Amino acid sequence: MADGYARLTSRPQCVIVHVDVGTLGLGAAIHNCSTGRAPVLIFAGLSPYTLNGELRGSRTEYIHWVQDVPDQKAIVAQYCRYVGEIKTGRNVKEMVGRAYQFMMSDPKGPVYLLGAREVMEEEIEPYELRVEHWGAVGLGALPQDAVESITRMLVEAEEPLVVTGYCGRNHATPRELVTLANAITGLRVLDTGGSDMSFPASHPGWLGLRYGNDESIRTADVILVLDCDVPWVNTQCHPKPSARIIHIDVDPLKSMMPVFYIAAEARYRADSCTAIRQLYEHLRSSDSLMEEIYAPHFSSRWETLQKAYHQRLSSLRALAVPHPDGISITTSHLTSLLRSQLPKDTIFALEAVTNTVLVADQLRPERPGSWINCGGGGLGWSGGAPLGIKLASMCEDAKEGKGNFVCAIVGDGTFLFGVPGSVFWIARRYGIGVLTVVLNNDGWRAPLRSALLVHPSGLSSTATPSELNISFGPTCPDYGGIARAAAGGSEGPDGRDSWLWTAKVRTVDDLTTMLPLAIQAVDEGRGAVLDVLVAPPVVAS
């Protein structure tokens, strides 16, 4: 929940866990928090370090011995921007302030503080700090020579391309990027991270979400990599040798990654929103550059861009129709219905794994902050994060407190990883109603995809999901039933829980009937789980 709240608002959150076992319980969540750059302060206790009552807080229980480990902070240190032990109450505020600075300075991320019970029990004289002295470190702008050279490179390029991953975390950045794309005709934007809504799908320069493999990367002659962790996967796709590449990022060295390299001729640690604004302002102030962008060939570039964009949309619409058998449901058809029927203020929380690109193609988000994807690779983020996103939107809604409509789109495997037993109890306990759509494809599909990328003609290419042990069949979990059991409470007159609405959808007709009911339940402030059996994607003819 803290991750989701921080991802939407960029406001710091705090999580308290119990000594080493609570720290271990964070599991993949701290990986997602780190790679997703969510500012979260984690505080954990330490087993008391005195045995005989020397200090108040000395050991009093059996568990204090077995939970005493040599280096508790090492459990999470490699995922944190800062770790520190509070050794006295006399400087506790300075310790928290320092952790806050690391947490909120880009690249943002989790910090970890810990302290023993004796320290927590220490009596101190009250004291104050000036909070304004403990703010985050501000990011800089591009140097002027870089502004001039990058702007000219983009204007003079035949196929300029921006590759981004999370620049939309700052909700002002997509607007600036649109302004730049409108000025430099032919500039396209490819998302290879899917972390945030970084560029609206209504713009002709939109190329959608593709995980590091797209023809635009191969053909571009100038590429601006903007706040992106994996712009391309070299074994699948890479720029041509003559391409000129510039990298602007809050963390261009990727300091948390032991191995990272792209063939950029220049790298800049800078705020992407500021950098884009600098490029645009220099363009408008340069007579020679303005003369170039008003040249006749720029008009033809705009026409070419528009034509390619409409062809792209046509191909996506062709996938959004019902399955040819008239019964089965495809992910593309399902998500196209979500796009058309859900409220316009909907925030989508995504952890769809192998279905993510299909979902992105059909949802085509427009508003900054309307698409939030799991920041890392630790499955289960979509359990608590949508609740945090909904809670944040409720807190931001000062007038009614209702917040945005939140729709979580999750795989069946990620639903299980999300600890639904806790998630739906918490949702019911605090009245946090979201729509959870489970893309039920009967098991894991990611392991098969990974195997085929390395061994396309190997044994796995002809094996069935059951033979590979990646199928949930023959008896798949009842996802709605799991959620209902966790939510508890009395049953309504239709036999379903009066707060949590659930349904299993097998056919197109079922979907047509059940989706409006699910939306109605969430509009009423309740929770809803729609378990949808999805068929393999249909290839458009």
C-alpha positions in Angstrom: 0.0 0.0 0.0 2.8 2.4 0.9 4.4 1.8 -2.5 1.2 2.6 -4.4 0.5 5.7 -2.3 4.0 7.0 -2.9 3.9 6.1 -6.6 0.8 8.2 -7.3 1.7 11.2 -5.1 5.5 11.1 -4.8 4.9 11.8 -1.1 7.0 9.8 1.4 5.4 6.9 3.3 6.4 5.0 6.3 6.3 1.2 7.0 7.0 -0.3 10.4 8.1 -4.0 10.6 9.1 -6.3 13.4 12.9 -7.0 13.7 14.5 -9.5 11.4 11.4 -11.6 10.6 9.4 -8.5 9.6 12.2 -7.3 7.5 12.3 -10.6 5.7 8.6 -10.4 5.2 9.1 -7.4 3.0 10.4 -9.8 0.4 9.8 -8.7 -3.2 8.0 -5.6 -2.0 11.3 -3.8 -1.2 12.7 -4.8 -4.7 9.7 -3.2 -6.3 9.9 -0.2 -4.1 13.6 0.2 -5.0 13.4 -0.3 -8.8 10.1 1.7 -8.8 11.8 4.6 -7.0 9.0 4.9 -4.4 10.0 7.0 -1.4 9.2 4.8 1.6 10.9 4.9 5.1 11.0 1.4 6.7 11.6 1.2 10.4 12.4 -2.0 12.2 13.2 -2.9 15.8 16.3 -4.9 16.9 16.3 -7.5 19.5 17.3 -6.0 22.9 21.1 -6.1 23.4 21.0 -6.4 27.3 20.1 -9.6 29.1 19.9 -8.9 32.8 17.8 -5.7 33.1 20.8 -3.4 32.8 18.6 -0.9 30.8 14.9 -0.5 30.5 13.8 -2.6 27.5 16.2 -5.5 28.3 15.3 -9.0 27.1 12.1 -10.4 28.5 11.0 -13.1 26.1 12.4 -16.3 24.5 12.0 -14.8 21.0 14.6 -12.1 21.8 17.4 -14.6 21.5 16.3 -16.4 18.3 15.5 -13.1 16.5 18.9 -11.7 17.2 20.9 -11.9 13.9 24.5 -10.7 13.1 23.6 -8.0 10.6 19.9 -7.3 10.3 20.3 -4.3 8.0 22.2 -6.5 5.5 18.9 -8.2 4.6 17.7 -5.1 2.7 20.7 -2.8 2.4 21.3 -3.5 -1.3 17.8 -2.3 -2.1 17.9 0.9 0.0 19.2 4.4 -0.7 20.3 4.6 3.0 20.4 2.3 6.0 21.1 3.5 9.5 20.9 2.2 13.1 19.5 4.5 15.7 21.9 4.1 18.6 20.6 6.8 20.9 17.5 8.9 21.3 19.5 12.0 21.5 20.0 12.3 17.7 16.9 10.3 16.6 15.5 13.3 14.7 18.8 13.8 12.8 18.8 10.1 11.8 15.2 10.4 10.5 16.0 13.6 8.7 19.0 12.1 7.0 17.0 9.1 5.9 14.3 11.5 4.6 16.9 13.3 2.5 18.1 10.1 0.8 14.5 8.8 0.3 13.3 12.0 -1.4 16.4 12.8 -3.4 16.4 11.4 -7.0 16.6 8.6 -7.6 14.0 8.2 -4.9 13.6 4.9 -3.1 13.3 3.1 0.2 15.4 3.8 3.3 15.8 1.6 6.4 16.2 2.6 10.0 16.5 0.2 12.9 16.9 0.4 16.6 16.9 -1.8 19.7 14.3 -1.6 22.4 16.7 -0.1 24.9 17.1 2.9 22.6 13.4 3.3 22.0 12.9 3.3 25.8 15.6 6.0 26.4 14.4 9.1 28.1 15.7 12.3 26.5 15.2 16.1 26.8 12.8 17.3 24.2 14.4 19.2 21.3 13.5 20.5 17.9 15.0 20.6 14.4 14.2 23.0 11.6 12.5 20.7 9.2 13.3 23.0 6.2 17.0 22.2 6.7 16.4 18.5 5.9 14.9 18.7 2.4 15.8 16.7 -0.7 18.7 17.4 -3.0 17.5 19.2 -6.1 18.3 17.9 -9.6 20.1 20.2 -11.9 19.4 21.2 -15.5 21.4 20.6 -18.7 24.5 22.6 -19.4 23.9 25.2 -22.1 26.2 23.6 -24.7 24.2 20.3 -24.3 20.9 22.1 -24.8 22.2 23.6 -28.0 23.7 20.4 -29.4 20.8 18.1 -28.4 18.2 20.4 -29.9 20.0 20.7 -33.2 20.5 16.9 -33.3 16.7 16.4 -32.9 15.8 19.0 -35.5 18.3 17.8 -38.1 17.5 14.1 -37.6 15.5 12.2 -40.2 13.9 9.8 -37.6 14.3 11.3 -34.2 13.1 9.1 -31.3 12.6 9.5 -27.6 12.8 6.3 -25.5 11.5 6.6 -22.0 10.4 4.5 -19.1 9.4 6.5 -16.1 9.6 10.2 -17.0 5.8 10.4 -16.4 6.4 10.0 -12.6 6.5 13.8 -12.6 3.0 14.5 -13.9 4.2 17.7 -15.6 6.7 16.0 -17.8 4.3 14.4 -20.4 2.9 17.9 -21.2 6.4 19.2 -21.8 7.2 16.2 -24.0 4.0 16.8 -26.0 5.1 20.5 -26.5 8.5 19.4 -27.8 7.0 16.7 -30.1 4.6 19.3 -31.6 7.5 21.6 -32.3 9.8 19.1 -33.8 7.6 17.4 -36.4 8.3 13.7 -36.8 9.5 13.2 -33.2 8.2 9.9 -31.9 8.1 8.6 -28.3 8.5 4.9 -27.4 7.9 3.6 -23.8 10.1 0.6 -22.9 9.4 0.6 -19.2 5.7 0.9 -18.8 6.1 2.3 -15.3 4.0 5.5 -15.7 2.0 7.3 -18.3 4.8 9.2 -20.0 3.3 10.3 -23.3 -0.4 10.4 -24.3 -1.7 7.9 -26.8 -3.7 10.5 -28.6 -0.5 12.1 -30.0 0.6 11.0 -33.5 4.1 10.5 -32.2 2.9 7.8 -29.7 4.5 4.4 -30.4 3.1 2.7 -27.3 4.8 0.3 -24.9 7.3 -2.2 -26.1 9.8 -3.9 -23.8 13.1 -3.0 -25.5 12.2 -4.4 -29.0 10.7 -2.2 -31.6 11.5 -1.3 -35.2 11.7 2.4 -34.4 14.9 1.6 -32.3 16.5 0.0 -35.3 15.8 2.8 -37.8 16.2 6.0 -35.7 19.2 8.1 -36.5 19.0 10.2 -33.2 17.7 8.7 -30.0 17.1 10.6 -26.8 16.9 8.2 -23.9 14.9 9.9 -21.1 14.5 8.4 -17.6 14.7 4.8 -18.8 16.3 1.7 -17.3 16.2 -0.6 -20.3 15.8 1.3 -23.5 16.5 -1.8 -25.6 17.4 -5.5 -25.1 20.6 -5.9 -27.2 20.0 -9.6 -28.0 16.6 -8.7 -29.4 17.0 -5.2 -30.8 19.5 -2.4 -30.9 20.2 0.9 -32.7 22.1 1.0 -35.9 25.8 1.8 -35.6 25.4 5.3 -37.0 22.7 6.3 -34.6 23.5 9.2 -32.2 22.4 8.5 -28.7 22.0 10.9 -25.8 21.0 9.8 -22.3 19.3 12.1 -19.8 18.3 10.5 -16.5 18.0 11.0 -12.7 20.4 8.1 -12.6 22.3 7.7 -15.9 24.9 5.4 -14.4 22.2 3.1 -12.9 24.1 2.9 -9.7 22.0 0.0 -8.4 22.7 -2.2 -11.4 26.1 -4.0 -11.5 25.9 -4.3 -15.4 24.5 -1.5 -17.5 25.7 0.2 -20.7 24.3 1.9 -23.7 26.4 3.4 -26.5 25.5 7.1 -25.7 27.9 9.8 -26.8 26.8 11.9 -23.8 25.1 11.3 -20.5 23.5 13.9 -18.2 22.2 13.6 -14.6 19.3 16.1 -14.9 15.6 16.6 -14.2 13.9 15.4 -17.4 11.0 17.9 -17.2 13.5 20.8 -16.9 15.6 19.4 -19.7 12.7 19.0 -22.1 11.6 22.6 -21.3 15.2 23.8 -22.0 15.3 22.1 -25.4 12.0 23.6 -26.4 12.9 27.1 -25.2 16.2 27.0 -27.0 14.4 25.9 -30.2 12.0 28.8 -30.0 14.8 31.3 -29.4 17.0 30.1 -32.3 16.2 31.7 -35.6 18.2 29.1 -37.6 16.4 26.2 -35.9 13.0 27.7 -36.4 13.8 28.3 -40.0 14.6 24.6 -40.4 11.4 23.3 -38.7 9.3 25.5 -41.0 11.0 24.0 -44.1 8.7 22.2 -46.6 10.0 18.7 -45.8 8.8 19.1 -42.2 5.2 19.3 -43.4 5.6 16.0 -45.2 7.1 14.4 -42.1 3.9 15.4 -40.2 1.8 13.7 -42.9 3.9 10.6 -42.7 3.6 10.5 -38.9 -0.2 10.9 -39.1 -0.5 8.1 -41.6 1.6 5.7 -39.6 -0.3 6.6 -36.4 -3.7 5.9 -37.9 -2.5 2.6 -39.4 -1.3 1.7 -35.9 -4.6 2.5 -34.3 -6.5 0.5 -37.0 -4.4 -2.6 -36.3 -5.1 -2.2 -32.6 -8.8 -1.8 -33.2 -8.7 -5.0 -35.3 -7.5 -6.9 -32.2 -10.2 -5.4 -29.9 -13.1 -7.3 -31.5 -14.6 -10.4 -29.9 -12.9 -13.8 -30.5 -13.8 -15.4 -33.9 -15.6 -18.2 -32.1 -18.0 -15.6 -30.7 -17.7 -17.0 -27.2 -14.2 -16.7 -25.8 -12.7 -13.5 -24.4 -9.3 -12.1 -25.5 -7.3 -9.7 -23.4 -7.5 -7.1 -26.2 -11.3 -7.3 -26.3 -11.6 -7.2 -22.5 -9.3 -4.2 -22.0 -10.9 -2.3 -24.9 -14.2 -2.6 -23.0 -12.6 -1.4 -19.8 -11.3 1.6 -21.7 -14.8 2.5 -23.1 -16.9 1.7 -20.0 -14.9 2.7 -17.0 -15.1 6.3 -15.7 -12.8 8.8 -17.4 -10.9 9.5 -14.1 -9.9 5.8 -13.8 -6.4 5.1 -12.5 -5.1 1.7 -13.8 -2.8 -0.3 -11.6 -1.0 -2.9 -13.7 0.7 -6.2 -13.0 -0.3 -8.2 -16.1 3.1 -9.6 -16.9 2.9 -11.3 -20.3 -0.4 -9.5 -21.1 1.0 -6.0 -20.3 1.7 -4.9 -23.9 -1.8 -6.1 -25.0 -3.4 -4.2 -22.2 -1.4 -1.0 -22.9 -2.3 -1.1 -26.6 -6.0 -1.1 -25.8 -6.1 1.2 -22.7 -4.0 3.8 -24.4 -3.8 6.1 -21.4 -4.0 9.9 -21.7 -3.8 11.5 -18.3 -0.6 11.8 -16.3 -0.9 9.4 -13.3 -3.6 7.3 -14.9 -1.4 4.3 -15.5 0.9 2.9 -12.8 2.7 -0.3 -13.5 4.7 -2.5 -11.0 8.1 -0.8 -10.7 10.1 -4.0 -10.7 10.0 -7.8 -11.1 8.7 -8.9 -7.7 5.3 -10.4 -8.5 2.5 -9.5 -6.0 2.8 -5.7 -6.1 -0.8 -5.5 -7.4 -2.2 -6.8 -4.2 -1.6 -3.8 -1.9 -0.5 -1.1 -4.3 -4.0 -0.5 -5.8 -5.3 0.0 -2.3 -2.6 2.6 -1.6 -3.3 4.3 -5.0 -7.0 4.4 -4.1 -6.4 5.7 -0.6 -4.1 8.4 -1.9 -6.7 9.6 -4.4 -9.3 9.6 -1.6 -7.0 11.8 0.5 -6.4 14.1 -2.4 -10.2 14.5 -3.0 -10.8 17.2 -0.5 -14.4 17.9 -1.6 -16.0 14.4 -1.4 -13.2 12.0 -0.3 -14.3 9.5 -2.8 -11.2 9.6 -5.0 -10.6 8.2 -8.4 -12.0 5.0 -9.7 -9.1 2.5 -9.5 -8.9 -0.6 -11.6 -6.2 -3.2 -11.0 -5.5 -5.5 -13.9 -3.6 -8.5 -12.8 -2.5 -12.0 -13.9 -3.8 -15.0 -12.1 -0.4 -15.8 -10.8 0.3 -12.3 -9.6 -3.1 -12.3 -7.8 -1.9 -15.3 -5.7 1.5 -13.6 -5.1 -0.3 -10.5 -3.8 -1.4 -12.2 -0.6 -5.1 -11.8 -1.2 -5.9 -13.1 2.2 -4.5 -9.9 3.7 -5.4 -7.6 0.9 -9.1 -8.1 0.8 -9.5 -8.1 4.5 -7.7 -4.7 4.6 -9.8 -3.4 1.8 -13.0 -4.4 3.6 -11.7 -3.2 7.0 -10.9 0.3 5.7 -13.6 0.6 3.0 -11.1 0.9 0.1 -13.1 -0.2 -2.9 -11.3 -1.0 -6.2 -12.1 -3.1 -9.2 -9.7 -6.1 -9.6 -9.7 -7.7 -13.0 -8.0 -11.1 -13.0 -6.6 -12.2 -16.4 -7.1 -15.9 -15.9 -5.0 -17.7 -18.5 -4.7 -20.9 -16.5 -1.2 -20.5 -15.1 2.2 -19.0 -15.7 3.1 -17.9 -19.2 6.3 -15.9 -18.5 8.6 -19.0 -17.9 7.6 -20.4 -21.3 8.3 -17.0 -23.0 11.7 -16.8 -21.3 12.6 -20.3 -22.4 11.7 -19.7 -26.0 13.8 -16.5 -26.2 16.9 -18.6 -25.5 15.8 -21.9 -27.1 13.1 -21.1 -29.7 13.3 -24.7 -31.1 13.9 -26.4 -27.8 11.7 -29.0 -26.0 9.6 -26.3 -24.5 8.5 -25.1 -27.9 6.4 -28.2 -28.4 5.5 -29.0 -24.8 2.1 -28.2 -23.3 1.7 -26.0 -20.2 0.8 -29.1 -18.2 4.0 -30.8 -19.3 6.0 -27.7 -18.3 4.2 -27.6 -14.9 3.1 -24.0 -15.6 -0.6 -24.7 -15.7 -3.0 -24.3 -12.8 -5.3 -26.9 -14.2 -7.2 -29.1 -13.9 -8.6 -27.2 -10.9 -7.8 -23.6 -11.0 -8.1 -21.5 -7.9 -11.4 -19.7 -7.3 -10.0 -16.1 -7.2 -13.3 -14.5 -6.3 -13.8 -17.1 -3.6 -10.4 -16.4 -2.1 -11.2 -12.7 -2.0 -14.7 -13.2 -0.5 -13.3 -15.5 2.3 -10.7 -12.8 3.1 -13.2 -9.9 3.1 -15.6 -11.9 5.4 -18.9 -10.4 6.4 -22.5 -11.3 5.7 -23.8 -12.5 2.4 -26.1 -10.4 0.4 -29.5 -11.5 -1.1 -27.8 -12.7 -4.2 -25.5 -15.1 -2.2 -22.5 -12.8 -2.6 -20.8 -10.8 0.1 -22.6 -7.6 0.7 -19.4 -5.5 0.4 -17.2 -7.5 -2.0 -18.8 -8.2 -5.4 -17.3 -11.1 -7.4 -18.0 -12.9 -10.6 -16.3 -15.5 -12.9 -16.6 -14.6 -16.5 -16.2 -17.3 -19.2 -17.9 -15.9 -22.3 -18.4 -12.6 -24.2 -22.0 -12.6 -23.1 -21.0 -13.1 -19.5 -18.6 -10.1 -19.8 -21.3 -7.9 -21.3 -23.5 -8.6 -18.3 -21.1 -8.7 -15.5 -18.7 -5.7 -16.2 -21.4 -3.0 -15.6 -22.3 -4.7 -12.3 -18.7 -4.7 -11.2 -18.4 -1.0 -12.1 -21.6 -0.3 -10.2 -20.3 -2.0 -7.1 -17.1 0.1 -7.0 -19.1 3.3 -7.7 -21.1 2.4 -4.6 -17.9 2.3 -2.5 -17.6 -1.5 -2.5 -14.9 -3.8 -3.8 -15.2 -6.0 -6.9 -13.3 -8.9 -8.4 -13.9 -10.0 -11.9 -12.2 -13.3 -12.8 -12.0 -13.4 -16.6 -11.0 -16.5 -18.5 -8.9 -15.1 -21.4 -8.1 -17.0 -24.6 -4.7 -16.7 -26.4 -4.5 -13.5 -28.5 -5.9 -13.5 -32.0 -3.5 -12.4 -34.8 -5.2 -9.9 -37.0 -5.3 -10.9 -40.6 
